[in-house]
Every structure is written in C-alpha cells, then in structure tokens.
Amino acid sequence: MSRLISVLVLVVCFGGFAWGADLPPVDRKPPGAEGSGVTEAVTKEEEGLDDFSFDAFRDLVLGRTTVRGALSAGYSYNLADPEQHRGGNALRLSDPDHNSFALTHAVLGLERRVDPNSDVDVGYGLDLTVGRVVDEAYDDGLLQSRGIAVGQAYVDLKTPLFGGMKFRAGKEYGWFGLDSVDLSRNFHQSLSYAALSAPRTLVGVSAEIELLDGVTYAQYLVNGSDLAIDDNDAKSLAGRLRLASDRGSLTLSYMLGADRFDSEGELSWIAEAVATYQLTDTLSVGGLVRVGQEEVNGSVREFGLLEAQARVSLFDGLLHLGARASVLHDEDGMITGRDQSLFEITATAELRLAEQFGVGAEFRHDESSEDDAFGGSRGAATRSSQDTLSFFVRVRF
C-alpha cells in the first residue's frame, strides 16, 4: 500500500511540474558562438529533442487524463427487524446490513481514454474502491486488505490493425447486466439478482474491433469470474457484441470456462441479451434476459434471469424516479446455493440538489418460493419475503 501511495505521489508531483508555469528560455549558445550557423543548427536540434521527449511523455501519460470520484453512504432497515444486523438483509451485495449506517461505496479513479481519431494511442484506468460493497462483491486479490480493493486497473493500446483494433490488459468491471459493481454508475442503491449471477470483475486480456458504424465486438481471455488471481489452470472465454444508436443499444454477451477452483474439466457458461432505449428526453427503459449452466460431478445445474428497469426525470432534472423488477429461477442452487425462485421489485427516488450531489430513498421487496429464505424477528430463517427501506446520500465529481 505504501508503494502504491508513493507511485501516486510521484505522478501527481510530475503532473504539477508538467502543467506549471513556463520557465524562462535558456540561452544554449556557448560564449563566443554568436552567428555560428553550425551552433544554431545544433541548438535547434537539441531543443527539438527536449520538446519531443517532454511533450510526448506528458501527452502519453497525463494528456487527456481525468480524475473522477464518487461516494455513497446510507442507512438500511429491514421491516422484519431480524436480530442479526450484519448480513441481516439476505442476498444483498451493496446494502446487506439491517438497522445500520454504512459507507456503501467510495471510488477514486484516474482514466485516459484512447483517442478515436488516432491510429495509435495509449489509455489506462485505475480505480481504488472502499466501502461495504467491497466486502460482499469484490475479490481483492491485489491489495490483500479487507475493505479496500482495486476496482479496475488496465492499460489500452489502440492500433491501426483492421481499421483500429484496441487491445486491453488488466482488471476491469464486468459489463454484464444493466448495473455495475461500481455503484457510481447505477441509479438504484441496491444491486439486483443480476449481480449475483454474472461476473462483477474480470482480469485478463481482450481485443475490440469496430465491425460497422455503431457495431463493435470484443473478445476476452480471462481468469474467471471475480478472480484477480486464478485458482486453477483453466482460463475462460468471453465475448461481447454491441449495437448502439443515438437512442439505445443492444448487447449480446457470453462467457464459457471451467470457473470452479476444484475442477478444470467441468464447464460453466452464461449467455445474455441486454437492451436499453431512450423513449423520450426524460424517460429511459432497459431489460435483460440471461441463462446459465454448470456441470457438477456429472450433473447439470441451470438458472434463468429476467430483469426490467425504467427511469424518469422530472422538474428539469431535480427529481429522478426509477423502478426495477427481476426474477431469478435458480435450479439446483447454482447461484444462491438452494433450489428456489426469487423475485424482487425496487422503487427509488433521488432528489438531485446539484449535479454532483443527491439524496434519496429506496424501498425493496424480495420474495422467494421457499418459506425459510429470509430471516425473521427471532433470528431464524422463517420468512419467504423481506422488505427493506433505505436512505442514502451521493456525491460525484
């Protein structure tokens, strides 16, 4: 951790030097060399080399680099009032605690995107993340410290191959679903069942190419789902085909591999279709369908997931309202550890007091086909449903 902090300090210090006040020009001519054409040519050559090395490094490492940050904190209450506080809200990743205040999520990141108009360019991204969601949803095989994680850390290289192919190496957020484990990208405070049944982070290499205008394909070779360090000798393949327009998008994705630590021959896979559409300037909708399967000791376990979301902004963006519903059929417990069907519906309201600041509330109802899926007031799992109410504050910059 101290080494990482030292590197960041050096980058900041160098950035301050690079963007600081211009230094006065230095006379490079040696004494008595005035009027010497040879000396003037050498001087210009030296100045060109200095300018190239300095400007090229600054543009490559610091040019177009943006700093972003976000913080989300809140309070959650389970209306069944279970005795268990930590983890009292079952099957939840971002708000698992009952009757408790929490720093839900905070992220500080650096990002440099490749220039779409350049034949060759370099980009990168680095996010450091803390908060309650880290304990539940991140595999932190990099910092090895509870409560803090490397959300993403990757390097991009754009090349002129096939009209502009981009290569990436490192760790990034999973793209499956409508929401991200990076909560600053989401509207709802809680993560749905979609976050339980797809990779939330991926570590590996990828190549992305634009097939047609608005149509891109990315091919991945990764360790597996949520693995910063692989736990077997097998690797997983994943792919994403995205069709985008001004009003919406359609994304088709898959992942295939031996994802379990105790097997390198039994495969698991998931496939998904996600669609989003901007109906009006203030109303957007989205939906997904996902199926998956895994082999376990010669038998097959399967799951299916449906999800829909809608969001509207009112009063010139002052008030934002959103609704989400998801259904998970977990046959033989591939996702949750038991054979059950789950349903959740979530309603969220956020008052955006400023572009970077908002406060809100969220109500969520979870329902299971099993009578003992959720905790009751006496601490035992005696309920088929749970209702939670959360209040939150968000800051973005």
LUMVOZA-107931 format. One line per 3 residues: number of its first residue (from 1); their letters; for each residue x, y, z of C-alpha. Coordinates in steps of 0.5 Angstrom, whole numbers, always signed. Example, Ala and Ser with C-alpha at 12.3 -4.5 7.8 and 13.67 -1.06 7.14 Angstrom:
! residues 2
1 = AS = +25/-9/+16 | +27/-2/+14
END
This chain:
! residues 397
1 = MSR = +0/+0/+0 | +6/+5/+2 | +9/+3/-5
4 = LIS = +2/+5/-9 | +2/+11/-5 | +9/+13/-7
7 = VLV = +7/+12/-14 | +1/+16/-14 | +5/+22/-10
10 = LVV = +10/+22/-16 | +5/+22/-21 | +2/+28/-18
13 = CFG = +8/+32/-17 | +10/+30/-24 | +4/+33/-27
16 = GFA = +4/+39/-22 | +11/+40/-26 | +8/+39/-33
19 = WGA = +3/+44/-32 | +6/+49/-28 | +9/+56/-30
22 = DLP = +13/+56/-36 | +20/+57/-35 | +24/+63/-38
25 = PVD = +28/+61/-44 | +35/+59/-43 | +41/+61/-48
28 = RKP = +44/+55/-51 | +49/+58/-55 | +56/+58/-52
31 = PGA = +61/+64/-50 | +63/+67/-57 | +59/+63/-61
34 = EGS = +54/+68/-64 | +53/+68/-71 | +55/+61/-72
37 = GVT = +51/+57/-77 | +53/+50/-74 | +52/+52/-67
40 = EAV = +45/+55/-68 | +43/+48/-72 | +46/+44/-66
43 = TKE = +42/+48/-61 | +35/+48/-65 | +36/+40/-66
46 = EEG = +37/+40/-58 | +31/+44/-57 | +27/+39/-61
49 = LDD = +29/+33/-58 | +28/+36/-51 | +21/+39/-53
52 = FSF = +19/+32/-56 | +21/+28/-50 | +18/+32/-45
55 = DAF = +11/+34/-49 | +11/+26/-52 | +11/+24/-45
58 = RDL = +7/+29/-42 | +1/+27/-47 | +2/+20/-47
61 = VLG = +2/+19/-39 | -2/+25/-37 | -5/+28/-43
64 = RTT = -13/+28/-43 | -13/+24/-36 | -19/+25/-32
67 = VRG = -20/+25/-25 | -26/+22/-22 | -29/+21/-15
70 = ALS = -36/+18/-12 | -38/+17/-5 | -45/+14/-3
73 = AGY = -47/+13/+4 | -54/+11/+7 | -58/+7/+12
76 = SYN = -62/+1/+11 | -67/-2/+16 | -71/-9/+15
79 = LAD = -78/-8/+17 | -78/-15/+19 | -73/-13/+25
82 = PEQ = -68/-19/+25 | -64/-20/+31 | -58/-21/+26
85 = HRG = -55/-14/+24 | -49/-15/+20 | -52/-19/+14
88 = GNA = -59/-19/+16 | -61/-17/+9 | -60/-23/+6
91 = LRL = -58/-24/-2 | -56/-17/-2 | -49/-14/-4
94 = SDP = -49/-7/-3 | -54/-6/+3 | -53/-12/+7
97 = DHN = -54/-10/+14 | -60/-8/+18 | -61/-2/+22
100 = SFA = -54/+0/+21 | -51/+6/+18 | -46/+5/+13
103 = LTH = -41/+8/+8 | -43/+4/+2 | -38/+6/-4
106 = AVL = -33/+11/-5 | -28/+11/-11 | -23/+15/-13
109 = GLE = -20/+14/-20 | -16/+16/-26 | -17/+15/-33
112 = RRV = -15/+16/-40 | -19/+14/-46 | -16/+13/-53
115 = DPN = -17/+18/-58 | -22/+15/-63 | -18/+19/-68
118 = SDV = -11/+17/-67 | -8/+11/-71 | -4/+9/-65
121 = DVG = -5/+11/-58 | -5/+9/-50 | -10/+9/-45
124 = YGL = -11/+7/-38 | -16/+6/-32 | -14/+6/-25
127 = DLT = -20/+6/-19 | -19/+5/-12 | -25/+3/-8
130 = VGR = -27/+2/-1 | -34/+1/+3 | -39/-4/+5
133 = VVD = -40/-7/-2 | -32/-9/-3 | -33/-14/+3
136 = EAY = -39/-17/-1 | -38/-16/-8 | -30/-15/-10
139 = DDG = -25/-20/-10 | -19/-17/-7 | -13/-21/-9
142 = LLQ = -9/-15/-11 | -8/-10/-4 | -10/-16/+0
145 = SRG = -13/-12/+5 | -20/-12/+8 | -25/-6/+6
148 = IAV = -21/-3/+0 | -20/-6/-7 | -17/-5/-14
151 = GQA = -24/-4/-18 | -20/-3/-24 | -13/-3/-27
154 = YVD = -12/-4/-34 | -8/-1/-40 | -11/+0/-47
157 = LKT = -7/+0/-54 | -10/+3/-60 | -7/+0/-66
160 = PLF = -9/+1/-74 | -10/-6/-75 | -17/-8/-78
163 = GGM = -18/+0/-78 | -17/+1/-71 | -17/-5/-66
166 = KFR = -16/-4/-59 | -12/-8/-54 | -13/-8/-46
169 = AGK = -10/-12/-41 | -11/-12/-33 | -17/-12/-29
172 = EYG = -24/-8/-31 | -31/-8/-28 | -36/-14/-31
175 = WFG = -40/-11/-37 | -46/-16/-36 | -53/-13/-34
178 = LDS = -56/-6/-33 | -52/-4/-27 | -45/-5/-25
181 = VDL = -41/-7/-18 | -38/+1/-19 | -44/+4/-16
184 = SRN = -43/+11/-18 | -45/+8/-25 | -52/+6/-22
187 = FHQ = -59/+9/-20 | -61/+4/-15 | -58/+4/-9
190 = SLS = -58/-4/-8 | -56/-9/-13 | -61/-14/-16
193 = YAA = -60/-21/-17 | -57/-20/-24 | -51/-18/-20
196 = LSA = -51/-25/-16 | -51/-29/-23 | -45/-26/-27
199 = PRT = -38/-24/-26 | -37/-17/-23 | -30/-16/-25
202 = LVG = -25/-19/-30 | -18/-20/-30 | -14/-22/-37
205 = VSA = -13/-19/-44 | -18/-17/-49 | -19/-14/-56
208 = EIE = -24/-10/-59 | -26/-8/-66 | -31/-4/-69
211 = LLD = -34/-8/-75 | -39/-3/-77 | -41/+4/-75
214 = GVT = -44/+3/-68 | -43/-4/-68 | -37/-7/-64
217 = YAQ = -34/-14/-62 | -30/-15/-56 | -26/-22/-55
220 = YLV = -24/-24/-48 | -19/-29/-45 | -19/-28/-37
223 = NGS = -18/-32/-31 | -25/-33/-29 | -31/-29/-25
226 = DLA = -29/-25/-20 | -22/-27/-20 | -16/-23/-19
229 = IDD = -11/-29/-18 | -13/-35/-22 | -15/-41/-17
232 = NDA = -14/-47/-23 | -10/-48/-29 | -16/-46/-34
235 = KSL = -18/-40/-37 | -25/-37/-39 | -27/-34/-46
238 = AGR = -32/-28/-46 | -35/-24/-52 | -39/-18/-53
241 = LRL = -43/-16/-59 | -45/-9/-58 | -50/-5/-63
244 = ASD = -51/+2/-61 | -55/+8/-64 | -57/+15/-61
247 = RGS = -63/+13/-58 | -61/+6/-55 | -57/+0/-55
250 = LTL = -57/-8/-56 | -51/-12/-52 | -50/-20/-53
253 = SYM = -45/-23/-49 | -43/-30/-47 | -38/-33/-42
256 = LGA = -35/-40/-42 | -30/-44/-38 | -28/-48/-32
259 = DRF = -30/-43/-27 | -29/-47/-21 | -23/-48/-17
262 = DSE = -24/-55/-16 | -25/-57/-23 | -21/-56/-29
265 = GEL = -26/-60/-34 | -33/-59/-32 | -35/-53/-36
268 = SWI = -40/-47/-34 | -43/-42/-38 | -47/-36/-39
271 = AEA = -51/-32/-44 | -54/-25/-44 | -58/-20/-48
274 = VAT = -59/-13/-46 | -63/-8/-49 | -63/+0/-47
277 = YQL = -68/+5/-50 | -69/+13/-49 | -76/+13/-50
280 = TDT = -76/+21/-49 | -71/+26/-47 | -73/+24/-39
283 = LSV = -76/+17/-40 | -71/+11/-41 | -72/+4/-40
286 = GGL = -68/-3/-40 | -69/-10/-40 | -64/-16/-40
289 = VRV = -65/-24/-41 | -60/-29/-38 | -59/-36/-38
292 = GQE = -53/-40/-35 | -51/-47/-34 | -45/-51/-30
295 = EVN = -43/-58/-29 | -42/-61/-22 | -40/-68/-21
298 = GSV = -43/-71/-28 | -50/-67/-27 | -52/-60/-29
301 = REF = -55/-54/-26 | -58/-49/-29 | -61/-42/-28
304 = GLL = -65/-36/-32 | -66/-29/-30 | -70/-23/-33
307 = EAQ = -70/-16/-31 | -73/-10/-33 | -72/-2/-31
310 = ARV = -75/+4/-32 | -73/+11/-30 | -75/+18/-31
313 = SLF = -73/+25/-29 | -78/+31/-27 | -78/+38/-26
316 = DGL = -72/+40/-30 | -68/+34/-27 | -69/+36/-20
319 = LHL = -73/+29/-18 | -71/+23/-21 | -75/+16/-20
322 = GAR = -74/+9/-22 | -77/+2/-22 | -74/-5/-23
325 = ASV = -76/-12/-22 | -72/-18/-23 | -74/-25/-23
328 = LHD = -69/-31/-22 | -70/-38/-22 | -64/-42/-19
331 = EDG = -65/-49/-21 | -61/-54/-16 | -58/-47/-13
334 = MIT = -53/-46/-18 | -53/-38/-16 | -56/-38/-9
337 = GRD = -54/-45/-6 | -61/-48/-6 | -67/-49/-11
340 = QSL = -71/-43/-11 | -74/-38/-15 | -73/-31/-13
343 = FEI = -77/-24/-15 | -75/-17/-13 | -78/-10/-14
346 = TAT = -75/-4/-12 | -77/+3/-12 | -72/+9/-12
349 = AEL = -73/+17/-11 | -67/+21/-11 | -67/+29/-11
352 = RLA = -61/+32/-15 | -60/+38/-11 | -54/+40/-15
355 = EQF = -51/+36/-21 | -46/+33/-16 | -50/+32/-10
358 = GVG = -56/+28/-9 | -60/+25/-3 | -66/+19/-4
361 = AEF = -70/+14/-1 | -71/+6/-4 | -76/+1/-2
364 = RHD = -75/-6/-4 | -79/-12/-3 | -76/-19/-4
367 = ESS = -80/-26/-5 | -78/-33/-5 | -81/-39/-7
370 = EDD = -78/-42/+0 | -81/-41/+6 | -75/-40/+10
373 = AFG = -71/-36/+5 | -70/-30/+10 | -69/-28/+17
376 = GSR = -75/-27/+22 | -75/-23/+28 | -73/-28/+32
379 = GAA = -66/-29/+28 | -68/-36/+25 | -70/-36/+17
382 = TRS = -77/-37/+18 | -80/-32/+12 | -81/-32/+5
385 = SQD = -80/-25/+4 | -77/-19/+6 | -78/-11/+6
388 = TLS = -72/-6/+7 | -72/+1/+7 | -66/+5/+5
391 = FFV = -64/+13/+5 | -58/+15/+2 | -53/+21/+0
394 = RVR = -49/+21/-6 | -43/+26/-8 | -40/+25/-15
397 = F = -34/+29/-18
END
